[in-house]
Amino acid sequence: MESRINLCLNRCRAEKRSALVVYATVGCPTPEESEVLIDRLIDAGADMSELGVHFSDPMADGPVIQRAGQVALKAGTTLPKILEIATRIRAAHPETPLVLFSYYNVLFHYGLDRLGGALKKAGIDGVLVVDLPMEERGEFMLVCETYGLDFIPLVSPAT
């Protein structure tokens, strides 16, 4: 079965347009307000949503996302809370691809196998891990394959 991400990209390609992929740091300014914002972005035409997970040392992020992560952290946002929000977004938007956008440390400390099941249950379609080197992705790729999640590699100028 083709993933929601591939279905979305193929639909946009057939419509001869780029996909509108939106990013939001979940929990900024509060978990509740970010959920409303993401819902509105999808209602306004976003084809896909990246759900940003804050991290205490966001080396790959610019100042705006770093600040949003600090706000989310201060608001008490946790990965389990983000998964609850994702579950509700999935229920409201069953066809919209949802991508968890995170640092590896957050996912690793949650527990990779536990994470795979939780992501699948929440309706997450793919995972983009900003700081996972390609040559070290084997263990995480196995989790993605086991739970039917798309792994979205990030290629940076330093790669």
C-alpha positions in Angstrom: 0.0 0.0 0.0 1.3 3.4 -0.9 2.0 5.8 2.0 0.0 9.0 2.6 3.2 10.9 1.8 3.6 9.3 -1.6 -0.1 9.7 -2.4 0.1 13.4 -1.5 3.2 14.0 -3.6 1.8 12.1 -6.5 -1.5 14.1 -6.3 0.5 17.3 -6.3 2.6 16.1 -9.2 -0.5 15.2 -11.2 -1.9 18.7 -10.5 1.4 20.1 -11.8 2.1 22.0 -8.5 4.5 21.8 -5.6 3.3 20.4 -2.3 2.7 22.9 0.4 4.5 21.4 3.4 4.1 23.4 6.6 6.3 23.2 9.8 5.1 24.1 13.3 6.9 23.5 16.6 4.3 21.6 18.6 3.8 23.3 22.0 4.6 26.9 20.8 3.1 29.1 22.2 1.2 26.3 24.1 0.4 22.7 23.2 -3.3 23.7 22.8 -2.7 26.7 20.7 -0.2 24.9 18.5 -2.8 22.2 17.9 -5.3 24.8 16.7 -2.7 26.4 14.5 -1.7 23.2 12.8 -5.4 22.4 12.3 -6.0 25.8 10.7 -2.9 25.4 8.5 -4.3 22.1 7.1 -7.7 23.6 6.7 -6.2 26.5 4.8 -4.6 24.2 2.2 -1.4 22.7 3.6 -0.8 19.4 1.8 1.4 18.0 4.5 2.4 19.0 8.1 5.8 18.6 9.8 5.3 18.4 13.6 8.4 19.9 15.2 9.7 18.4 18.4 11.6 20.8 20.5 15.1 19.9 21.7 17.3 21.5 24.4 20.3 21.8 22.1 18.9 22.6 18.6 22.2 22.9 16.7 20.6 22.4 13.3 17.9 25.0 13.8 17.9 28.7 13.1 17.0 31.3 15.7 13.2 31.3 15.1 12.8 27.6 15.5 15.3 27.6 18.5 13.1 30.2 20.2 9.9 28.3 19.4 11.5 25.2 20.9 12.4 27.1 24.1 8.8 28.3 24.3 7.4 24.8 23.8 9.8 23.4 26.5 8.7 26.1 29.0 5.1 25.3 28.2 5.7 21.7 29.4 5.5 20.1 26.0 6.7 16.5 25.9 7.0 13.9 23.2 4.0 12.0 24.7 1.9 15.2 24.6 3.0 15.8 21.0 1.8 12.2 20.1 -1.6 13.0 21.8 -1.9 16.1 19.7 -0.8 14.2 16.5 -3.6 11.6 17.3 -6.2 14.3 17.3 -4.8 16.0 14.2 -4.9 12.6 12.4 -8.5 12.1 13.4 -9.5 15.5 12.1 -7.4 15.2 8.9 -7.3 11.5 7.9 -5.7 12.1 4.5 -3.1 14.7 5.4 0.4 13.3 5.8 2.0 14.0 9.2 5.8 14.0 9.6 7.5 14.0 13.0 10.5 16.4 12.7 12.9 15.8 15.6 16.4 15.3 16.9 17.6 11.7 17.4 18.3 12.1 21.1 14.7 12.8 21.9 13.6 9.7 19.9 16.4 7.5 21.3 15.6 8.3 24.9 11.9 7.6 24.4 12.9 4.1 23.2 13.0 3.3 19.5 10.7 0.3 19.5 8.3 1.9 21.9 8.5 5.0 19.6 7.7 3.1 16.4 4.5 1.7 18.0 3.5 5.1 19.4 4.1 6.9 16.1 2.0 4.3 14.2 -0.8 4.5 16.8 -0.8 8.4 16.6 -1.1 8.3 12.8 2.4 9.7 12.0 3.4 8.8 8.4 7.1 9.7 8.4 10.0 10.8 10.5 12.6 13.4 9.7 15.6 13.2 12.1 17.7 16.3 11.6 20.9 15.1 13.2 21.0 11.4 12.3 24.0 10.7 10.0 23.2 8.6 7.0 25.8 6.0 7.9 24.3 5.6 11.4 20.7 5.3 10.4 20.4 1.5 10.3 18.8 0.9 13.7 16.3 3.7 13.1 15.5 2.5 9.6 14.6 -0.9 11.0 12.1 0.7 13.3 10.6 2.7 10.4 10.4 -0.4 8.2 8.8 -2.5 11.1 6.1 0.1 11.7 5.5 1.3 8.1 6.9 4.8 8.6 8.6 6.7 5.9 12.1 7.8 6.8 12.9 11.2 5.4 16.6 11.8 5.2 17.9 15.3 5.6 20.9 16.4 3.5 22.7 19.4 4.7 25.6 21.4 3.3 27.8 19.5 5.9 26.7 16.1 4.7 
